[in-house]
Amino acid sequence: MKAISPVRAVRSCYKAVCCVSEHSLAISRSEPGGALCDMNDCYSRLKALVPSIPQNKSVSQMEILQHVIDYIFDLQIALEAGDRVLALKTAELTHTFPTEDEQLCH
């Protein structure tokens, strides 16, 4: 299962990629083994943050990434469902409250 992300403006993505690329270059130039350590730390942090990843079992980096993608996809679905519930409640409230023309007190 793959997560689908909305299309973003090219200019903002370019700036983000440049920022990440410059940061990555700085790390790789300063410490040859530092980038690998940072990536391992990132995978460890992702493993701790995503609830579906078993904490007491060794999982590969690919499995961690797949769990992260699935978790993000699940969060997107939950947000969309919440938006639909909110829209229904708003519609219900506007339907039950009288409009200005139908006010009870004049």
A tleap script that builds the chain and sets N, CA, C and O, in Angstrom:
source leaprc.protein.ff14SB
mol = sequence {
  NMET LYS ALA ILE SER PRO VAL ARG ALA VAL
  ARG SER CYS TYR LYS ALA VAL CYS CYS VAL
  SER GLU HIE SER LEU ALA ILE SER ARG SER
  GLU PRO GLY GLY ALA LEU CYS ASP MET ASN
  ASP CYS TYR SER ARG LEU LYS ALA LEU VAL
  PRO SER ILE PRO GLN ASN LYS SER VAL SER
  GLN MET GLU ILE LEU GLN HIE VAL ILE ASP
  TYR ILE PHE ASP LEU GLN ILE ALA LEU GLU
  ALA GLY ASP ARG VAL LEU ALA LEU LYS THR
  ALA GLU LEU THR HIE THR PHE PRO THR GLU
  ASP GLU GLN LEU CYS CHIE
}
set mol.1.N position { 0.854 -1.168 0.000 }
set mol.1.CA position { 0.000 0.000 0.000 }
set mol.1.C position { 0.900 1.231 0.000 }
set mol.1.O position { 1.839 1.320 0.791 }
set mol.2.N position { 0.613 2.173 -0.885 }
set mol.2.CA position { 1.420 3.380 -0.974 }
set mol.2.C position { 0.583 4.585 -0.597 }
set mol.2.O position { -0.602 4.658 -0.923 }
set mol.3.N position { 1.202 5.529 0.090 }
set mol.3.CA position { 0.514 6.768 0.450 }
set mol.3.C position { 0.527 7.708 -0.737 }
set mol.3.O position { 1.514 7.787 -1.468 }
set mol.4.N position { -0.569 8.417 -0.926 }
set mol.4.CA position { -0.679 9.368 -2.008 }
set mol.4.C position { -0.635 10.755 -1.403 }
set mol.4.O position { -1.438 11.091 -0.532 }
set mol.5.N position { 0.308 11.557 -1.871 }
set mol.5.CA position { 0.415 12.904 -1.320 }
set mol.5.C position { -0.114 13.908 -2.320 }
set mol.5.O position { -0.014 13.696 -3.529 }
set mol.6.N position { -0.681 15.011 -1.826 }
set mol.6.CA position { -1.179 16.031 -2.738 }
set mol.6.C position { -0.030 16.696 -3.481 }
set mol.6.O position { 1.096 16.738 -2.984 }
set mol.7.N position { -0.313 17.210 -4.660 }
set mol.7.CA position { 0.694 17.884 -5.459 }
set mol.7.C position { 1.011 19.221 -4.812 }
set mol.7.O position { 0.105 19.973 -4.450 }
set mol.8.N position { 2.284 19.514 -4.667 }
set mol.8.CA position { 2.708 20.751 -4.040 }
set mol.8.C position { 3.304 21.672 -5.093 }
set mol.8.O position { 3.649 21.246 -6.196 }
set mol.9.N position { 3.415 22.925 -4.733 }
set mol.9.CA position { 4.008 23.891 -5.643 }
set mol.9.C position { 5.469 23.535 -5.879 }
set mol.9.O position { 6.186 23.169 -4.948 }
set mol.10.N position { 5.899 23.643 -7.120 }
set mol.10.CA position { 7.257 23.257 -7.486 }
set mol.10.C position { 8.272 24.121 -6.756 }
set mol.10.O position { 9.293 23.616 -6.289 }
set mol.11.N position { 8.006 25.406 -6.652 }
set mol.11.CA position { 8.954 26.320 -6.019 }
set mol.11.C position { 9.208 25.948 -4.561 }
set mol.11.O position { 10.359 25.944 -4.124 }
set mol.12.N position { 8.153 25.634 -3.792 }
set mol.12.CA position { 8.344 25.304 -2.380 }
set mol.12.C position { 9.071 23.967 -2.220 }
set mol.12.O position { 9.890 23.820 -1.312 }
set mol.13.N position { 8.787 23.002 -3.077 }
set mol.13.CA position { 9.485 21.716 -3.011 }
set mol.13.C position { 10.953 21.899 -3.351 }
set mol.13.O position { 11.817 21.281 -2.728 }
set mol.14.N position { 11.243 22.739 -4.333 }
set mol.14.CA position { 12.627 22.966 -4.730 }
set mol.14.C position { 13.426 23.556 -3.573 }
set mol.14.O position { 14.558 23.143 -3.320 }
set mol.15.N position { 12.836 24.521 -2.874 }
set mol.15.CA position { 13.518 25.136 -1.734 }
set mol.15.C position { 13.776 24.101 -0.646 }
set mol.15.O position { 14.856 24.077 -0.055 }
set mol.16.N position { 12.792 23.249 -0.380 }
set mol.16.CA position { 12.948 22.235 0.658 }
set mol.16.C position { 14.044 21.245 0.288 }
set mol.16.O position { 14.854 20.865 1.132 }
set mol.17.N position { 14.068 20.827 -0.980 }
set mol.17.CA position { 15.080 19.868 -1.433 }
set mol.17.C position { 16.461 20.500 -1.356 }
set mol.17.O position { 17.418 19.846 -0.939 }
set mol.18.N position { 16.576 21.768 -1.754 }
set mol.18.CA position { 17.873 22.452 -1.680 }
set mol.18.C position { 18.353 22.534 -0.238 }
set mol.18.O position { 19.526 22.293 0.047 }
set mol.19.N position { 17.459 22.869 0.652 }
set mol.19.CA position { 17.817 22.978 2.068 }
set mol.19.C position { 18.318 21.640 2.595 }
set mol.19.O position { 19.349 21.582 3.266 }
set mol.20.N position { 17.600 20.575 2.298 }
set mol.20.CA position { 17.989 19.240 2.746 }
set mol.20.C position { 19.303 18.841 2.093 }
set mol.20.O position { 20.175 18.276 2.753 }
set mol.21.N position { 19.455 19.130 0.802 }
set mol.21.CA position { 20.679 18.761 0.093 }
set mol.21.C position { 21.890 19.478 0.671 }
set mol.21.O position { 22.934 18.860 0.879 }
set mol.22.N position { 21.763 20.769 0.931 }
set mol.22.CA position { 22.876 21.527 1.511 }
set mol.22.C position { 23.230 20.994 2.894 }
set mol.22.O position { 24.407 20.879 3.236 }
set mol.23.N position { 22.219 20.672 3.681 }
set mol.23.CA position { 22.450 20.125 5.020 }
set mol.23.C position { 23.147 18.771 4.914 }
set mol.23.O position { 24.081 18.491 5.666 }
set mol.24.N position { 22.697 17.930 3.980 }
set mol.24.CA position { 23.297 16.613 3.794 }
set mol.24.C position { 24.748 16.732 3.355 }
set mol.24.O position { 25.610 15.988 3.823 }
set mol.25.N position { 25.014 17.674 2.455 }
set mol.25.CA position { 26.389 17.883 2.002 }
set mol.25.C position { 27.283 18.334 3.147 }
set mol.25.O position { 28.420 17.879 3.270 }
set mol.26.N position { 26.774 19.219 3.976 }
set mol.26.CA position { 27.556 19.705 5.108 }
set mol.26.C position { 27.891 18.571 6.068 }
set mol.26.O position { 29.008 18.498 6.580 }
set mol.27.N position { 26.946 17.703 6.308 }
set mol.27.CA position { 27.181 16.566 7.200 }
set mol.27.C position { 28.216 15.626 6.597 }
set mol.27.O position { 29.149 15.204 7.281 }
set mol.28.N position { 28.052 15.296 5.317 }
set mol.28.CA position { 28.954 14.329 4.695 }
set mol.28.C position { 30.373 14.871 4.578 }
set mol.28.O position { 31.330 14.098 4.634 }
set mol.29.N position { 30.529 16.190 4.415 }
set mol.29.CA position { 31.868 16.770 4.319 }
set mol.29.C position { 32.545 16.837 5.680 }
set mol.29.O position { 33.761 16.667 5.780 }
set mol.30.N position { 31.768 17.083 6.724 }
set mol.30.CA position { 32.370 17.258 8.046 }
set mol.30.C position { 32.720 15.931 8.701 }
set mol.30.O position { 33.797 15.796 9.283 }
set mol.31.N position { 31.834 14.954 8.617 }
set mol.31.CA position { 32.052 13.667 9.266 }
set mol.31.C position { 31.682 12.549 8.312 }
set mol.31.O position { 30.502 12.371 8.008 }
set mol.32.N position { 32.658 11.788 7.829 }
set mol.32.CA position { 32.333 10.706 6.893 }
set mol.32.C position { 31.382 9.662 7.482 }
set mol.32.O position { 30.492 9.185 6.778 }
set mol.33.N position { 31.546 9.299 8.743 }
set mol.33.CA position { 30.668 8.308 9.371 }
set mol.33.C position { 29.468 8.927 10.054 }
set mol.33.O position { 28.577 8.211 10.511 }
set mol.34.N position { 29.432 10.257 10.131 }
set mol.34.CA position { 28.367 10.958 10.839 }
set mol.34.C position { 27.010 10.809 10.190 }
set mol.34.O position { 26.003 10.690 10.887 }
set mol.35.N position { 26.963 10.814 8.873 }
set mol.35.CA position { 25.684 10.698 8.161 }
set mol.35.C position { 25.040 9.349 8.430 }
set mol.35.O position { 23.827 9.262 8.619 }
set mol.36.N position { 25.843 8.304 8.448 }
set mol.36.CA position { 25.313 6.970 8.711 }
set mol.36.C position { 24.766 6.882 10.125 }
set mol.36.O position { 23.717 6.282 10.359 }
set mol.37.N position { 25.479 7.479 11.061 }
set mol.37.CA position { 25.010 7.509 12.450 }
set mol.37.C position { 23.690 8.266 12.554 }
set mol.37.O position { 22.761 7.820 13.228 }
set mol.38.N position { 23.614 9.413 11.882 }
set mol.38.CA position { 22.383 10.204 11.895 }
set mol.38.C position { 21.217 9.412 11.307 }
set mol.38.O position { 20.109 9.458 11.842 }
set mol.39.N position { 21.447 8.698 10.228 }
set mol.39.CA position { 20.374 7.918 9.607 }
set mol.39.C position { 19.923 6.788 10.539 }
set mol.39.O position { 18.727 6.524 10.665 }
set mol.40.N position { 20.860 6.138 11.177 }
set mol.40.CA position { 20.483 5.075 12.119 }
set mol.40.C position { 19.673 5.643 13.278 }
set mol.40.O position { 18.718 5.017 13.739 }
set mol.41.N position { 20.054 6.825 13.745 }
set mol.41.CA position { 19.281 7.491 14.794 }
set mol.41.C position { 17.872 7.810 14.315 }
set mol.41.O position { 16.903 7.665 15.059 }
set mol.42.N position { 17.770 8.245 13.066 }
set mol.42.CA position { 16.452 8.564 12.498 }
set mol.42.C position { 15.574 7.318 12.423 }
set mol.42.O position { 14.391 7.370 12.759 }
set mol.43.N position { 16.149 6.198 11.986 }
set mol.43.CA position { 15.373 4.957 11.931 }
set mol.43.C position { 14.952 4.512 13.334 }
set mol.43.O position { 13.836 4.029 13.523 }
set mol.44.N position { 15.829 4.672 14.299 }
set mol.44.CA position { 15.487 4.312 15.685 }
set mol.44.C position { 14.346 5.183 16.203 }
set mol.44.O position { 13.446 4.701 16.890 }
set mol.45.N position { 14.395 6.460 15.867 }
set mol.45.CA position { 13.338 7.374 16.314 }
set mol.45.C position { 12.009 7.043 15.641 }
set mol.45.O position { 10.961 7.050 16.288 }
set mol.46.N position { 12.056 6.752 14.334 }
set mol.46.CA position { 10.829 6.358 13.634 }
set mol.46.C position { 10.249 5.088 14.247 }
set mol.46.O position { 9.038 4.981 14.440 }
set mol.47.N position { 11.113 4.136 14.551 }
set mol.47.CA position { 10.650 2.884 15.153 }
set mol.47.C position { 9.941 3.147 16.476 }
set mol.47.O position { 8.947 2.494 16.794 }
set mol.48.N position { 10.452 4.105 17.245 }
set mol.48.CA position { 9.845 4.423 18.541 }
set mol.48.C position { 8.527 5.188 18.393 }
set mol.48.O position { 7.643 5.063 19.241 }
set mol.49.N position { 8.389 5.977 17.326 }
set mol.49.CA position { 7.219 6.839 17.166 }
set mol.49.C position { 6.014 6.162 16.516 }
set mol.49.O position { 4.874 6.532 16.796 }
set mol.50.N position { 6.252 5.181 15.658 }
set mol.50.CA position { 5.143 4.551 14.929 }
set mol.50.C position { 4.613 3.376 15.737 }
set mol.50.O position { 5.355 2.435 16.019 }
set mol.51.N position { 3.326 3.421 16.117 }
set mol.51.CA position { 2.791 2.398 17.032 }
set mol.51.C position { 2.708 0.986 16.459 }
set mol.51.O position { 2.684 0.022 17.224 }
set mol.52.N position { 2.663 0.835 15.143 }
set mol.52.CA position { 2.501 -0.509 14.579 }
set mol.52.C position { 3.817 -1.284 14.464 }
set mol.52.O position { 3.804 -2.469 14.130 }
set mol.53.N position { 4.939 -0.640 14.732 }
set mol.53.CA position { 6.231 -1.321 14.644 }
set mol.53.C position { 6.511 -2.029 15.967 }
set mol.53.O position { 6.491 -1.396 17.023 }
set mol.54.N position { 6.774 -3.341 15.918 }
set mol.54.CA position { 7.078 -4.069 17.158 }
set mol.54.C position { 8.388 -3.571 17.769 }
set mol.54.O position { 9.418 -3.534 17.097 }
set mol.55.N position { 8.342 -3.192 19.037 }
set mol.55.CA position { 9.513 -2.621 19.704 }
set mol.55.C position { 10.501 -3.692 20.182 }
set mol.55.O position { 11.697 -3.427 20.303 }
set mol.56.N position { 10.009 -4.872 20.446 }
set mol.56.CA position { 10.866 -5.926 21.001 }
set mol.56.C position { 11.439 -6.849 19.925 }
set mol.56.O position { 12.052 -7.867 20.247 }
set mol.57.N position { 11.245 -6.501 18.655 }
set mol.57.CA position { 11.681 -7.352 17.550 }
set mol.57.C position { 12.532 -6.523 16.592 }
set mol.57.O position { 12.255 -5.344 16.368 }
set mol.58.N position { 13.555 -7.137 16.037 }
set mol.58.CA position { 14.397 -6.442 15.069 }
set mol.58.C position { 13.678 -6.369 13.725 }
set mol.58.O position { 13.207 -7.382 13.209 }
set mol.59.N position { 13.597 -5.166 13.164 }
set mol.59.CA position { 12.968 -4.977 11.856 }
set mol.59.C position { 13.941 -4.240 10.947 }
set mol.59.O position { 14.762 -3.445 11.404 }
set mol.60.N position { 13.833 -4.517 9.655 }
set mol.60.CA position { 14.733 -3.884 8.694 }
set mol.60.C position { 14.327 -2.430 8.455 }
set mol.60.O position { 13.222 -2.011 8.800 }
set mol.61.N position { 15.231 -1.688 7.868 }
set mol.61.CA position { 14.936 -0.290 7.544 }
set mol.61.C position { 13.782 -0.204 6.550 }
set mol.61.O position { 12.962 0.710 6.627 }
set mol.62.N position { 13.718 -1.141 5.629 }
set mol.62.CA position { 12.630 -1.156 4.651 }
set mol.62.C position { 11.287 -1.394 5.344 }
set mol.62.O position { 10.285 -0.773 4.989 }
set mol.63.N position { 11.266 -2.290 6.326 }
set mol.63.CA position { 10.034 -2.534 7.082 }
set mol.63.C position { 9.620 -1.299 7.874 }
set mol.63.O position { 8.434 -0.981 7.963 }
set mol.64.N position { 10.598 -0.608 8.448 }
set mol.64.CA position { 10.294 0.618 9.191 }
set mol.64.C position { 9.658 1.634 8.259 }
set mol.64.O position { 8.643 2.243 8.597 }
set mol.65.N position { 10.253 1.818 7.087 }
set mol.65.CA position { 9.704 2.785 6.129 }
set mol.65.C position { 8.296 2.395 5.685 }
set mol.65.O position { 7.436 3.262 5.531 }
set mol.66.N position { 8.055 1.106 5.479 }
set mol.66.CA position { 6.710 0.672 5.066 }
set mol.66.C position { 5.689 0.930 6.170 }
set mol.66.O position { 4.566 1.352 5.891 }
set mol.67.N position { 6.072 0.680 7.414 }
set mol.67.CA position { 5.183 0.973 8.549 }
set mol.67.C position { 4.899 2.470 8.636 }
set mol.67.O position { 3.767 2.875 8.904 }
set mol.68.N position { 5.922 3.290 8.411 }
set mol.68.CA position { 5.755 4.741 8.457 }
set mol.68.C position { 4.786 5.194 7.359 }
set mol.68.O position { 3.893 6.002 7.613 }
set mol.69.N position { 4.963 4.677 6.152 }
set mol.69.CA position { 4.067 5.031 5.043 }
set mol.69.C position { 2.638 4.616 5.356 }
set mol.69.O position { 1.705 5.391 5.144 }
set mol.70.N position { 2.459 3.400 5.859 }
set mol.70.CA position { 1.115 2.923 6.209 }
set mol.70.C position { 0.497 3.776 7.312 }
set mol.70.O position { -0.696 4.077 7.273 }
set mol.71.N position { 1.306 4.163 8.294 }
set mol.71.CA position { 0.813 4.980 9.407 }
set mol.71.C position { 0.373 6.361 8.914 }
set mol.71.O position { -0.674 6.863 9.323 }
set mol.72.N position { 1.166 6.966 8.042 }
set mol.72.CA position { 0.794 8.263 7.474 }
set mol.72.C position { -0.497 8.137 6.673 }
set mol.72.O position { -1.366 9.005 6.757 }
set mol.73.N position { -0.626 7.073 5.905 }
set mol.73.CA position { -1.843 6.833 5.131 }
set mol.73.C position { -3.051 6.685 6.061 }
set mol.73.O position { -4.115 7.240 5.786 }
set mol.74.N position { -2.890 5.938 7.160 }
set mol.74.CA position { -3.978 5.778 8.134 }
set mol.74.C position { -4.364 7.114 8.764 }
set mol.74.O position { -5.545 7.389 8.973 }
set mol.75.N position { -3.360 7.947 9.065 }
set mol.75.CA position { -3.645 9.271 9.624 }
set mol.75.C position { -4.400 10.151 8.629 }
set mol.75.O position { -5.289 10.908 9.018 }
set mol.76.N position { -4.046 10.053 7.353 }
set mol.76.CA position { -4.764 10.814 6.321 }
set mol.76.C position { -6.226 10.401 6.266 }
set mol.76.O position { -7.115 11.247 6.169 }
set mol.77.N position { -6.471 9.105 6.328 }
set mol.77.CA position { -7.844 8.600 6.306 }
set mol.77.C position { -8.615 9.097 7.527 }
set mol.77.O position { -9.771 9.504 7.410 }
set mol.78.N position { -7.977 9.065 8.698 }
set mol.78.CA position { -8.634 9.524 9.924 }
set mol.78.C position { -8.962 11.014 9.834 }
set mol.78.O position { -10.036 11.435 10.263 }
set mol.79.N position { -8.056 11.808 9.286 }
set mol.79.CA position { -8.320 13.240 9.140 }
set mol.79.C position { -9.474 13.497 8.177 }
set mol.79.O position { -10.330 14.341 8.439 }
set mol.80.N position { -9.495 12.773 7.068 }
set mol.80.CA position { -10.585 12.944 6.104 }
set mol.80.C position { -11.919 12.546 6.712 }
set mol.80.O position { -12.930 13.208 6.476 }
set mol.81.N position { -11.933 11.474 7.493 }
set mol.81.CA position { -13.170 11.036 8.147 }
set mol.81.C position { -13.619 12.081 9.159 }
set mol.81.O position { -14.812 12.366 9.271 }
set mol.82.N position { -12.679 12.648 9.892 }
set mol.82.CA position { -13.005 13.698 10.860 }
set mol.82.C position { -13.574 14.923 10.183 }
set mol.82.O position { -14.497 15.548 10.707 }
set mol.83.N position { -13.039 15.280 9.024 }
set mol.83.CA position { -13.559 16.420 8.268 }
set mol.83.C position { -15.005 16.173 7.833 }
set mol.83.O position { -15.838 17.078 7.874 }
set mol.84.N position { -15.291 14.937 7.418 }
set mol.84.CA position { -16.657 14.613 6.995 }
set mol.84.C position { -17.629 14.685 8.163 }
set mol.84.O position { -18.746 15.177 8.006 }
set mol.85.N position { -17.221 14.203 9.331 }
set mol.85.CA position { -18.080 14.256 10.522 }
set mol.85.C position { -18.328 15.711 10.911 }
set mol.85.O position { -19.452 16.082 11.249 }
set mol.86.N position { -17.282 16.531 10.863 }
set mol.86.CA position { -17.419 17.947 11.194 }
set mol.86.C position { -18.373 18.642 10.221 }
set mol.86.O position { -19.192 19.463 10.633 }
set mol.87.N position { -18.268 18.316 8.950 }
set mol.87.CA position { -19.152 18.916 7.955 }
set mol.87.C position { -20.607 18.509 8.205 }
set mol.87.O position { -21.518 19.324 8.065 }
set mol.88.N position { -20.814 17.249 8.573 }
set mol.88.CA position { -22.178 16.782 8.865 }
set mol.88.C position { -22.743 17.485 10.097 }
set mol.88.O position { -23.906 17.891 10.099 }
set mol.89.N position { -21.932 17.632 11.139 }
set mol.89.CA position { -22.401 18.307 12.348 }
set mol.89.C position { -22.706 19.775 12.071 }
set mol.89.O position { -23.684 20.314 12.589 }
set mol.90.N position { -21.888 20.415 11.270 }
set mol.90.CA position { -22.125 21.815 10.920 }
set mol.90.C position { -23.415 21.956 10.136 }
set mol.90.O position { -24.205 22.867 10.386 }
set mol.91.N position { -23.630 21.049 9.183 }
set mol.91.CA position { -24.857 21.082 8.396 }
set mol.91.C position { -26.070 20.849 9.289 }
set mol.91.O position { -27.108 21.487 9.111 }
set mol.92.N position { -25.940 19.940 10.245 }
set mol.92.CA position { -27.040 19.646 11.163 }
set mol.92.C position { -27.351 20.861 12.034 }
set mol.92.O position { -28.520 21.186 12.243 }
set mol.93.N position { -26.327 21.531 12.538 }
set mol.93.CA position { -26.531 22.710 13.382 }
set mol.93.C position { -27.192 23.848 12.595 }
set mol.93.O position { -28.096 24.508 13.108 }
set mol.94.N position { -26.759 24.075 11.387 }
set mol.94.CA position { -27.349 25.159 10.598 }
set mol.94.C position { -28.796 24.825 10.224 }
set mol.94.O position { -29.613 25.722 10.016 }
set mol.95.N position { -29.100 23.548 10.142 }
set mol.95.CA position { -30.464 23.142 9.808 }
set mol.95.C position { -31.398 23.295 11.012 }
set mol.95.O position { -32.566 23.643 10.839 }
set mol.96.N position { -30.908 23.041 12.223 }
set mol.96.CA position { -31.772 23.083 13.407 }
set mol.96.C position { -31.940 24.483 13.976 }
set mol.96.O position { -32.977 24.768 14.576 }
set mol.97.N position { -30.959 25.367 13.812 }
set mol.97.CA position { -31.090 26.734 14.323 }
set mol.97.C position { -31.896 27.582 13.348 }
set mol.97.O position { -31.727 27.467 12.134 }
set mol.98.N position { -32.771 28.434 13.876 }
set mol.98.CA position { -33.558 29.289 12.988 }
set mol.98.C position { -32.675 30.339 12.323 }
set mol.98.O position { -31.676 30.774 12.895 }
set mol.99.N position { -33.047 30.737 11.130 }
set mol.99.CA position { -32.330 31.791 10.429 }
set mol.99.C position { -32.793 33.139 10.974 }
set mol.99.O position { -33.667 33.189 11.839 }
set mol.100.N position { -32.222 34.218 10.482 }
set mol.100.CA position { -32.574 35.545 10.965 }
set mol.100.C position { -34.062 35.849 10.727 }
set mol.100.O position { -34.704 36.525 11.531 }
set mol.101.N position { -34.591 35.342 9.622 }
set mol.101.CA position { -36.019 35.591 9.302 }
set mol.101.C position { -36.950 34.825 10.218 }
set mol.101.O position { -38.098 35.228 10.401 }
set mol.102.N position { -36.487 33.733 10.797 }
set mol.102.CA position { -37.337 32.866 11.622 }
set mol.102.C position { -37.066 33.041 13.107 }
set mol.102.O position { -37.402 32.144 13.880 }
set mol.103.N position { -36.491 34.121 13.540 }
set mol.103.CA position { -36.146 34.296 14.947 }
set mol.103.C position { -37.393 34.278 15.821 }
set mol.103.O position { -38.459 34.741 15.414 }
set mol.104.N position { -37.245 33.737 17.025 }
set mol.104.CA position { -38.369 33.594 17.917 }
set mol.104.C position { -38.743 34.923 18.581 }
set mol.104.O position { -39.927 35.199 18.775 }
set mol.105.N position { -37.775 35.730 18.924 }
set mol.105.CA position { -38.025 37.015 19.576 }
set mol.105.C position { -37.890 38.128 18.564 }
set mol.105.O position { -36.925 38.177 17.801 }
set mol.106.N position { -38.883 39.042 18.559 }
set mol.106.CA position { -38.820 40.181 17.605 }
set mol.106.C position { -38.571 41.449 18.327 }
set mol.106.O position { -38.486 42.508 17.704 }
savepdb mol mol.pdb
quit
